[in-house]
Amino acid sequence: ALQHYVGVSAGGFIAAGLANGITPLQLFHLFIEDRKRHAEAFDPSLLLRPAFQEFFSRGMQLPQLLLQGTWQSCFGKRSWLSALERLGPGLPTGVFSNAQIDIELARLFSKPGRSNDFRQLRTRLTLVATHLDSSQAVTFGRPGWDHVPISKAVQASAALPGLFPPVDIDGEQFVDGALLKTMHASVALNEGVDLMLCLNPLVPFDATAPLPTPQAHAPWAATTAIPRIVQGGLPAVLSQTFRSLIHSRMVLGLKAYEHAYPNTDIVLIEPNHRDPELYLANTFSYSQRRHLAEHAYQQTRQMLRANPTGLSHKLATHGITLNQARLSDPTRHLCPPQAPSNRTSQTLTQLHHILDNLHNVIQADSLEGLSPW
């Protein structure tokens, strides 16, 4: 376990789980598996429930606002555009309800060995949200804000404006913590940490250069070409814009951290900018979530194998070593492979294992300076 976990936006789910002693494999069961397989699983479809309460409370204001706007337009010599602007307070602040986040996470963190109270955790946890009225960052878990339940803080930190309504805490309104900065690592850096691991899942996609050919020893590798961004219409363009803004701010933030905290080693882990699996996946699909989790697991293992010297040396100075045997083990999976349905599938699966083993033997011999033949 690490000394301090800092979660921003959707990262608050992961940080809160890790700080509660939940292992990455258990997090997979909680957030990726469906409830038929795992009783405690958090169903992401809960985040697609319309915000009926918000619609109702705002809609109650519309008749009066419409009457005022019509009166001013007809008798106050104001334009109809000005009249329409007055309808703004009657529009909902979010499309979907995020209330279930607080309810479900409170249930998960009430299990034995876990806590929904920042002050009862064995390690430090900070969840960052944005105070809507002042546009200032608020660090839940730090003194003055550690009385807020962890589940409520996660809900506030992940309340993306327009998608979810602001979260009311102690009479104040809070929204997504990423509005101000992509990472709020200074919360931990100011405490003198010597190693910071940064996990960033959102990167802009590069759909220009040709894709590499999938290797036989990596059957999980992507084979679907990334289409041009514009072909996806408005959602794809907005997604690329949002990812680019988030990523550029993070890069600038990291450079500032490296300059301000020269005695801290910073390790950034993020997806490949040309990974079509991440670009095309539907994370609300159960089957695709499992596939995506396995894909990310294998891609991370591949990344750690591909850069053993620099990363290993940096981690070694902090007493951390990478288990190269496990990283090179082709039989390791996050999701148990599904049983083949016929003889053809069994033959193909066996062939993949043979190719995996052959590749490892050739690679091992090459590292020893011997000819594989």
KOLLUM-729784 format. One record per residue (C-alpha): residue in three letters; x, y, z. Coordinates in steps of 0.5 Angstrom, whole numbers, always signed. Layout:
<atoms>
@res:ALA&c1:X&c2:Y&c3:Z $
...
</atoms>
This chain:
<atoms>
@res:ALA&c1:+0&c2:+0&c3:+0 $
@res:LEU&c1:+2&c2:+7&c3:-1 $
@res:GLN&c1:+3&c2:+13&c3:+4 $
@res:HIS&c1:-2&c2:+17&c3:+0 $
@res:TYR&c1:-8&c2:+17&c3:-5 $
@res:VAL&c1:-10&c2:+23&c3:-9 $
@res:GLY&c1:-16&c2:+22&c3:-13 $
@res:VAL&c1:-19&c2:+27&c3:-18 $
@res:SER&c1:-26&c2:+26&c3:-22 $
@res:ALA&c1:-27&c2:+19&c3:-24 $
@res:GLY&c1:-20&c2:+17&c3:-21 $
@res:GLY&c1:-24&c2:+18&c3:-14 $
@res:PHE&c1:-27&c2:+11&c3:-14 $
@res:ILE&c1:-20&c2:+8&c3:-15 $
@res:ALA&c1:-17&c2:+12&c3:-10 $
@res:ALA&c1:-22&c2:+11&c3:-5 $
@res:GLY&c1:-22&c2:+3&c3:-6 $
@res:LEU&c1:-14&c2:+3&c3:-6 $
@res:ALA&c1:-14&c2:+7&c3:+1 $
@res:ASN&c1:-19&c2:+2&c3:+4 $
@res:GLY&c1:-15&c2:-4&c3:+3 $
@res:ILE&c1:-19&c2:-6&c3:-3 $
@res:THR&c1:-14&c2:-10&c3:-8 $
@res:PRO&c1:-14&c2:-8&c3:-16 $
@res:LEU&c1:-16&c2:-15&c3:-17 $
@res:GLN&c1:-22&c2:-14&c3:-12 $
@res:LEU&c1:-23&c2:-7&c3:-16 $
@res:PHE&c1:-24&c2:-11&c3:-22 $
@res:HIS&c1:-29&c2:-15&c3:-19 $
@res:LEU&c1:-33&c2:-9&c3:-16 $
@res:PHE&c1:-33&c2:-4&c3:-22 $
@res:ILE&c1:-32&c2:-9&c3:-28 $
@res:GLU&c1:-36&c2:-15&c3:-26 $
@res:ASP&c1:-44&c2:-15&c3:-26 $
@res:ARG&c1:-48&c2:-17&c3:-20 $
@res:LYS&c1:-49&c2:-24&c3:-23 $
@res:ARG&c1:-42&c2:-26&c3:-22 $
@res:HIS&c1:-41&c2:-21&c3:-16 $
@res:ALA&c1:-46&c2:-19&c3:-11 $
@res:GLU&c1:-42&c2:-13&c3:-9 $
@res:ALA&c1:-41&c2:-10&c3:-16 $
@res:PHE&c1:-42&c2:-3&c3:-18 $
@res:ASP&c1:-47&c2:-3&c3:-24 $
@res:PRO&c1:-45&c2:+3&c3:-28 $
@res:SER&c1:-52&c2:+3&c3:-31 $
@res:LEU&c1:-54&c2:+7&c3:-25 $
@res:LEU&c1:-50&c2:+13&c3:-27 $
@res:LEU&c1:-55&c2:+13&c3:-33 $
@res:ARG&c1:-61&c2:+14&c3:-29 $
@res:PRO&c1:-65&c2:+21&c3:-31 $
@res:ALA&c1:-64&c2:+26&c3:-26 $
@res:PHE&c1:-72&c2:+27&c3:-25 $
@res:GLN&c1:-71&c2:+31&c3:-18 $
@res:GLU&c1:-67&c2:+36&c3:-22 $
@res:PHE&c1:-72&c2:+36&c3:-28 $
@res:PHE&c1:-78&c2:+37&c3:-23 $
@res:SER&c1:-75&c2:+42&c3:-18 $
@res:ARG&c1:-73&c2:+46&c3:-24 $
@res:GLY&c1:-79&c2:+45&c3:-28 $
@res:MET&c1:-83&c2:+48&c3:-23 $
@res:GLN&c1:-80&c2:+55&c3:-24 $
@res:LEU&c1:-81&c2:+55&c3:-32 $
@res:PRO&c1:-89&c2:+58&c3:-32 $
@res:GLN&c1:-87&c2:+64&c3:-28 $
@res:LEU&c1:-80&c2:+65&c3:-32 $
@res:LEU&c1:-84&c2:+64&c3:-38 $
@res:LEU&c1:-89&c2:+69&c3:-36 $
@res:GLN&c1:-84&c2:+74&c3:-34 $
@res:GLY&c1:-80&c2:+73&c3:-40 $
@res:THR&c1:-87&c2:+74&c3:-45 $
@res:TRP&c1:-89&c2:+80&c3:-41 $
@res:GLN&c1:-82&c2:+84&c3:-42 $
@res:SER&c1:-82&c2:+82&c3:-49 $
@res:CYS&c1:-89&c2:+85&c3:-50 $
@res:PHE&c1:-89&c2:+90&c3:-46 $
@res:GLY&c1:-82&c2:+92&c3:-43 $
@res:LYS&c1:-80&c2:+93&c3:-51 $
@res:ARG&c1:-74&c2:+87&c3:-50 $
@res:SER&c1:-73&c2:+82&c3:-55 $
@res:TRP&c1:-75&c2:+75&c3:-55 $
@res:LEU&c1:-68&c2:+73&c3:-54 $
@res:SER&c1:-67&c2:+77&c3:-48 $
@res:ALA&c1:-74&c2:+73&c3:-46 $
@res:LEU&c1:-71&c2:+66&c3:-47 $
@res:GLU&c1:-65&c2:+68&c3:-43 $
@res:ARG&c1:-69&c2:+69&c3:-37 $
@res:LEU&c1:-71&c2:+61&c3:-38 $
@res:GLY&c1:-64&c2:+59&c3:-36 $
@res:PRO&c1:-66&c2:+58&c3:-28 $
@res:GLY&c1:-71&c2:+53&c3:-30 $
@res:LEU&c1:-66&c2:+49&c3:-34 $
@res:PRO&c1:-63&c2:+42&c3:-30 $
@res:THR&c1:-56&c2:+43&c3:-28 $
@res:GLY&c1:-55&c2:+36&c3:-30 $
@res:VAL&c1:-58&c2:+30&c3:-35 $
@res:PHE&c1:-57&c2:+24&c3:-30 $
@res:SER&c1:-57&c2:+23&c3:-23 $
@res:ASN&c1:-51&c2:+22&c3:-19 $
@res:ALA&c1:-54&c2:+20&c3:-12 $
@res:GLN&c1:-53&c2:+13&c3:-13 $
@res:ILE&c1:-46&c2:+14&c3:-13 $
@res:ASP&c1:-46&c2:+16&c3:-5 $
@res:ILE&c1:-51&c2:+10&c3:-4 $
@res:GLU&c1:-47&c2:+5&c3:-7 $
@res:LEU&c1:-40&c2:+7&c3:-5 $
@res:ALA&c1:-43&c2:+8&c3:+2 $
@res:ARG&c1:-45&c2:+0&c3:+2 $
@res:LEU&c1:-39&c2:-2&c3:-1 $
@res:PHE&c1:-35&c2:+2&c3:+5 $
@res:SER&c1:-39&c2:-1&c3:+10 $
@res:LYS&c1:-36&c2:-8&c3:+10 $
@res:PRO&c1:-32&c2:-11&c3:+15 $
@res:GLY&c1:-25&c2:-8&c3:+14 $
@res:ARG&c1:-27&c2:-2&c3:+10 $
@res:SER&c1:-29&c2:+5&c3:+12 $
@res:ASN&c1:-33&c2:+11&c3:+10 $
@res:ASP&c1:-30&c2:+16&c3:+14 $
@res:PHE&c1:-23&c2:+19&c3:+12 $
@res:ARG&c1:-21&c2:+19&c3:+19 $
@res:GLN&c1:-21&c2:+12&c3:+20 $
@res:LEU&c1:-17&c2:+10&c3:+14 $
@res:ARG&c1:-10&c2:+7&c3:+15 $
@res:THR&c1:-7&c2:+11&c3:+10 $
@res:ARG&c1:-8&c2:+18&c3:+7 $
@res:LEU&c1:-14&c2:+19&c3:+2 $
@res:THR&c1:-15&c2:+26&c3:-1 $
@res:LEU&c1:-21&c2:+27&c3:-6 $
@res:VAL&c1:-21&c2:+34&c3:-10 $
@res:ALA&c1:-27&c2:+37&c3:-12 $
@res:THR&c1:-29&c2:+44&c3:-14 $
@res:HIS&c1:-33&c2:+49&c3:-10 $
@res:LEU&c1:-38&c2:+52&c3:-15 $
@res:ASP&c1:-39&c2:+59&c3:-12 $
@res:SER&c1:-32&c2:+60&c3:-12 $
@res:SER&c1:-28&c2:+56&c3:-17 $
@res:GLN&c1:-23&c2:+54&c3:-11 $
@res:ALA&c1:-21&c2:+47&c3:-10 $
@res:VAL&c1:-23&c2:+43&c3:-4 $
@res:THR&c1:-19&c2:+37&c3:-1 $
@res:PHE&c1:-24&c2:+32&c3:+2 $
@res:GLY&c1:-20&c2:+28&c3:+7 $
@res:ARG&c1:-16&c2:+34&c3:+10 $
@res:PRO&c1:-17&c2:+38&c3:+16 $
@res:GLY&c1:-23&c2:+42&c3:+16 $
@res:TRP&c1:-26&c2:+37&c3:+10 $
@res:ASP&c1:-25&c2:+30&c3:+13 $
@res:HIS&c1:-32&c2:+30&c3:+17 $
@res:VAL&c1:-35&c2:+29&c3:+10 $
@res:PRO&c1:-36&c2:+21&c3:+8 $
@res:ILE&c1:-32&c2:+18&c3:+3 $
@res:SER&c1:-38&c2:+16&c3:-1 $
@res:LYS&c1:-40&c2:+23&c3:-2 $
@res:ALA&c1:-33&c2:+26&c3:-3 $
@res:VAL&c1:-33&c2:+21&c3:-9 $
@res:GLN&c1:-40&c2:+23&c3:-12 $
@res:ALA&c1:-38&c2:+31&c3:-11 $
@res:SER&c1:-31&c2:+30&c3:-15 $
@res:ALA&c1:-34&c2:+26&c3:-20 $
@res:ALA&c1:-40&c2:+31&c3:-22 $
@res:LEU&c1:-38&c2:+33&c3:-29 $
@res:PRO&c1:-42&c2:+39&c3:-30 $
@res:GLY&c1:-48&c2:+38&c3:-35 $
@res:LEU&c1:-48&c2:+31&c3:-34 $
@res:PHE&c1:-49&c2:+31&c3:-27 $
@res:PRO&c1:-52&c2:+36&c3:-22 $
@res:PRO&c1:-47&c2:+39&c3:-17 $
@res:VAL&c1:-47&c2:+36&c3:-10 $
@res:ASP&c1:-49&c2:+39&c3:-4 $
@res:ILE&c1:-45&c2:+38&c3:+2 $
@res:ASP&c1:-46&c2:+43&c3:+8 $
@res:GLY&c1:-50&c2:+47&c3:+4 $
@res:GLU&c1:-45&c2:+49&c3:-1 $
@res:GLN&c1:-45&c2:+46&c3:-8 $
@res:PHE&c1:-39&c2:+42&c3:-11 $
@res:VAL&c1:-37&c2:+40&c3:-18 $
@res:ASP&c1:-32&c2:+35&c3:-22 $
@res:GLY&c1:-25&c2:+36&c3:-19 $
@res:ALA&c1:-22&c2:+36&c3:-26 $
@res:LEU&c1:-24&c2:+43&c3:-28 $
@res:LEU&c1:-18&c2:+47&c3:-25 $
@res:LYS&c1:-13&c2:+42&c3:-26 $
@res:THR&c1:-12&c2:+35&c3:-28 $
@res:MET&c1:-8&c2:+33&c3:-23 $
@res:HIS&c1:-8&c2:+36&c3:-16 $
@res:ALA&c1:-1&c2:+32&c3:-14 $
@res:SER&c1:+2&c2:+38&c3:-10 $
@res:VAL&c1:-3&c2:+36&c3:-4 $
@res:ALA&c1:+2&c2:+30&c3:-3 $
@res:LEU&c1:+8&c2:+33&c3:-6 $
@res:ASN&c1:+8&c2:+38&c3:+0 $
@res:GLU&c1:+8&c2:+33&c3:+5 $
@res:GLY&c1:+15&c2:+31&c3:+2 $
@res:VAL&c1:+14&c2:+24&c3:-2 $
@res:ASP&c1:+20&c2:+22&c3:-5 $
@res:LEU&c1:+16&c2:+18&c3:-11 $
@res:MET&c1:+10&c2:+19&c3:-14 $
@res:LEU&c1:+6&c2:+15&c3:-19 $
@res:CYS&c1:+1&c2:+18&c3:-23 $
@res:LEU&c1:-4&c2:+14&c3:-27 $
@res:ASN&c1:-8&c2:+18&c3:-33 $
@res:PRO&c1:-13&c2:+14&c3:-37 $
@res:LEU&c1:-15&c2:+20&c3:-41 $
@res:VAL&c1:-11&c2:+21&c3:-47 $
@res:PRO&c1:-12&c2:+25&c3:-54 $
@res:PHE&c1:-12&c2:+20&c3:-60 $
@res:ASP&c1:-7&c2:+20&c3:-66 $
@res:ALA&c1:-11&c2:+17&c3:-72 $
@res:THR&c1:-6&c2:+19&c3:-77 $
@res:ALA&c1:+0&c2:+14&c3:-77 $
@res:PRO&c1:-1&c2:+7&c3:-79 $
@res:LEU&c1:-3&c2:+2&c3:-74 $
@res:PRO&c1:+3&c2:-3&c3:-72 $
@res:THR&c1:+1&c2:-10&c3:-74 $
@res:PRO&c1:-1&c2:-15&c3:-69 $
@res:GLN&c1:+4&c2:-20&c3:-66 $
@res:ALA&c1:+2&c2:-27&c3:-66 $
@res:HIS&c1:+4&c2:-27&c3:-59 $
@res:ALA&c1:-1&c2:-22&c3:-57 $
@res:PRO&c1:-7&c2:-24&c3:-59 $
@res:TRP&c1:-11&c2:-19&c3:-55 $
@res:ALA&c1:-7&c2:-14&c3:-59 $
@res:ALA&c1:-12&c2:-9&c3:-63 $
@res:THR&c1:-14&c2:-10&c3:-70 $
@res:THR&c1:-19&c2:-5&c3:-71 $
@res:ALA&c1:-16&c2:+1&c3:-75 $
@res:ILE&c1:-18&c2:+8&c3:-71 $
@res:PRO&c1:-23&c2:+12&c3:-76 $
@res:ARG&c1:-22&c2:+19&c3:-77 $
@res:ILE&c1:-24&c2:+23&c3:-71 $
@res:VAL&c1:-29&c2:+27&c3:-75 $
@res:GLN&c1:-33&c2:+21&c3:-78 $
@res:GLY&c1:-35&c2:+20&c3:-71 $
@res:GLY&c1:-39&c2:+27&c3:-71 $
@res:LEU&c1:-40&c2:+31&c3:-65 $
@res:PRO&c1:-39&c2:+26&c3:-59 $
@res:ALA&c1:-32&c2:+24&c3:-62 $
@res:VAL&c1:-30&c2:+31&c3:-64 $
@res:LEU&c1:-32&c2:+34&c3:-57 $
@res:SER&c1:-29&c2:+27&c3:-54 $
@res:GLN&c1:-22&c2:+29&c3:-57 $
@res:THR&c1:-23&c2:+36&c3:-55 $
@res:PHE&c1:-24&c2:+34&c3:-48 $
@res:ARG&c1:-18&c2:+29&c3:-48 $
@res:SER&c1:-13&c2:+34&c3:-51 $
@res:LEU&c1:-15&c2:+40&c3:-46 $
@res:ILE&c1:-14&c2:+35&c3:-40 $
@res:HIS&c1:-8&c2:+32&c3:-43 $
@res:SER&c1:-4&c2:+39&c3:-44 $
@res:ARG&c1:-6&c2:+41&c3:-37 $
@res:MET&c1:-3&c2:+35&c3:-34 $
@res:VAL&c1:+3&c2:+35&c3:-38 $
@res:LEU&c1:+4&c2:+43&c3:-36 $
@res:GLY&c1:+3&c2:+41&c3:-29 $
@res:LEU&c1:+8&c2:+35&c3:-29 $
@res:LYS&c1:+13&c2:+40&c3:-32 $
@res:ALA&c1:+12&c2:+45&c3:-26 $
@res:TYR&c1:+12&c2:+39&c3:-21 $
@res:GLU&c1:+19&c2:+37&c3:-24 $
@res:HIS&c1:+21&c2:+44&c3:-23 $
@res:ALA&c1:+18&c2:+45&c3:-16 $
@res:TYR&c1:+20&c2:+38&c3:-13 $
@res:PRO&c1:+27&c2:+36&c3:-16 $
@res:ASN&c1:+28&c2:+31&c3:-10 $
@res:THR&c1:+21&c2:+27&c3:-12 $
@res:ASP&c1:+21&c2:+22&c3:-17 $
@res:ILE&c1:+15&c2:+22&c3:-22 $
@res:VAL&c1:+13&c2:+16&c3:-26 $
@res:LEU&c1:+7&c2:+17&c3:-31 $
@res:ILE&c1:+3&c2:+11&c3:-33 $
@res:GLU&c1:-2&c2:+13&c3:-39 $
@res:PRO&c1:-5&c2:+9&c3:-45 $
@res:ASN&c1:-2&c2:+9&c3:-52 $
@res:HIS&c1:-5&c2:+15&c3:-56 $
@res:ARG&c1:-6&c2:+10&c3:-62 $
@res:ASP&c1:-10&c2:+5&c3:-58 $
@res:PRO&c1:-16&c2:+3&c3:-62 $
@res:GLU&c1:-19&c2:-1&c3:-56 $
@res:LEU&c1:-19&c2:+5&c3:-52 $
@res:TYR&c1:-22&c2:+9&c3:-57 $
@res:LEU&c1:-28&c2:+5&c3:-60 $
@res:ALA&c1:-30&c2:+1&c3:-53 $
@res:ASN&c1:-37&c2:+2&c3:-50 $
@res:THR&c1:-35&c2:+2&c3:-43 $
@res:PHE&c1:-43&c2:+1&c3:-41 $
@res:SER&c1:-43&c2:-5&c3:-44 $
@res:TYR&c1:-41&c2:-11&c3:-39 $
@res:SER&c1:-38&c2:-16&c3:-44 $
@res:GLN&c1:-33&c2:-10&c3:-47 $
@res:ARG&c1:-32&c2:-8&c3:-40 $
@res:ARG&c1:-29&c2:-14&c3:-39 $
@res:HIS&c1:-25&c2:-14&c3:-45 $
@res:LEU&c1:-22&c2:-7&c3:-44 $
@res:ALA&c1:-20&c2:-9&c3:-37 $
@res:GLU&c1:-16&c2:-15&c3:-40 $
@res:HIS&c1:-13&c2:-11&c3:-45 $
@res:ALA&c1:-11&c2:-5&c3:-41 $
@res:TYR&c1:-8&c2:-11&c3:-36 $
@res:GLN&c1:-4&c2:-14&c3:-42 $
@res:GLN&c1:-2&c2:-7&c3:-45 $
@res:THR&c1:+1&c2:-5&c3:-38 $
@res:ARG&c1:+5&c2:-11&c3:-37 $
@res:GLN&c1:+8&c2:-10&c3:-44 $
@res:MET&c1:+10&c2:-3&c3:-43 $
@res:LEU&c1:+13&c2:-5&c3:-36 $
@res:ARG&c1:+17&c2:-11&c3:-40 $
@res:ALA&c1:+19&c2:-6&c3:-46 $
@res:ASN&c1:+22&c2:-1&c3:-41 $
@res:PRO&c1:+25&c2:-5&c3:-36 $
@res:THR&c1:+32&c2:-1&c3:-35 $
@res:GLY&c1:+30&c2:+6&c3:-34 $
@res:LEU&c1:+23&c2:+5&c3:-30 $
@res:SER&c1:+27&c2:-1&c3:-26 $
@res:HIS&c1:+33&c2:+4&c3:-24 $
@res:LYS&c1:+28&c2:+9&c3:-22 $
@res:LEU&c1:+24&c2:+4&c3:-17 $
@res:ALA&c1:+30&c2:+1&c3:-15 $
@res:THR&c1:+32&c2:+7&c3:-11 $
@res:HIS&c1:+26&c2:+7&c3:-7 $
@res:GLY&c1:+27&c2:-1&c3:-6 $
@res:ILE&c1:+22&c2:-3&c3:-11 $
@res:THR&c1:+23&c2:-8&c3:-16 $
@res:LEU&c1:+19&c2:-11&c3:-22 $
@res:ASN&c1:+18&c2:-18&c3:-22 $
@res:GLN&c1:+20&c2:-20&c3:-29 $
@res:ALA&c1:+18&c2:-27&c3:-29 $
@res:ARG&c1:+11&c2:-25&c3:-28 $
@res:LEU&c1:+11&c2:-20&c3:-33 $
@res:SER&c1:+13&c2:-25&c3:-38 $
@res:ASP&c1:+9&c2:-30&c3:-36 $
@res:PRO&c1:+4&c2:-31&c3:-42 $
@res:THR&c1:-1&c2:-35&c3:-38 $
@res:ARG&c1:-3&c2:-29&c3:-33 $
@res:HIS&c1:-10&c2:-26&c3:-34 $
@res:LEU&c1:-14&c2:-21&c3:-30 $
@res:CYS&c1:-20&c2:-24&c3:-33 $
@res:PRO&c1:-20&c2:-31&c3:-34 $
@res:PRO&c1:-21&c2:-34&c3:-41 $
@res:GLN&c1:-27&c2:-36&c3:-43 $
@res:ALA&c1:-28&c2:-43&c3:-44 $
@res:PRO&c1:-27&c2:-45&c3:-52 $
@res:SER&c1:-34&c2:-47&c3:-55 $
@res:ASN&c1:-32&c2:-52&c3:-60 $
@res:ARG&c1:-26&c2:-56&c3:-62 $
@res:THR&c1:-23&c2:-50&c3:-67 $
@res:SER&c1:-23&c2:-45&c3:-61 $
@res:GLN&c1:-19&c2:-50&c3:-57 $
@res:THR&c1:-14&c2:-51&c3:-63 $
@res:LEU&c1:-13&c2:-44&c3:-64 $
@res:THR&c1:-12&c2:-43&c3:-56 $
@res:GLN&c1:-7&c2:-48&c3:-56 $
@res:LEU&c1:-4&c2:-45&c3:-62 $
@res:HIS&c1:-3&c2:-39&c3:-58 $
@res:HIS&c1:+0&c2:-42&c3:-52 $
@res:ILE&c1:+5&c2:-45&c3:-56 $
@res:LEU&c1:+7&c2:-39&c3:-60 $
@res:ASP&c1:+7&c2:-35&c3:-53 $
@res:ASN&c1:+12&c2:-40&c3:-51 $
@res:LEU&c1:+16&c2:-40&c3:-57 $
@res:HIS&c1:+17&c2:-33&c3:-57 $
@res:ASN&c1:+19&c2:-33&c3:-49 $
@res:VAL&c1:+24&c2:-38&c3:-51 $
@res:ILE&c1:+27&c2:-34&c3:-57 $
@res:GLN&c1:+27&c2:-28&c3:-53 $
@res:ALA&c1:+31&c2:-31&c3:-47 $
@res:ASP&c1:+36&c2:-34&c3:-51 $
@res:SER&c1:+37&c2:-27&c3:-55 $
@res:LEU&c1:+38&c2:-24&c3:-48 $
@res:GLU&c1:+43&c2:-29&c3:-47 $
@res:GLY&c1:+47&c2:-27&c3:-53 $
@res:LEU&c1:+45&c2:-34&c3:-56 $
@res:SER&c1:+42&c2:-36&c3:-63 $
@res:PRO&c1:+35&c2:-39&c3:-62 $
@res:TRP&c1:+36&c2:-44&c3:-67 $
</atoms>
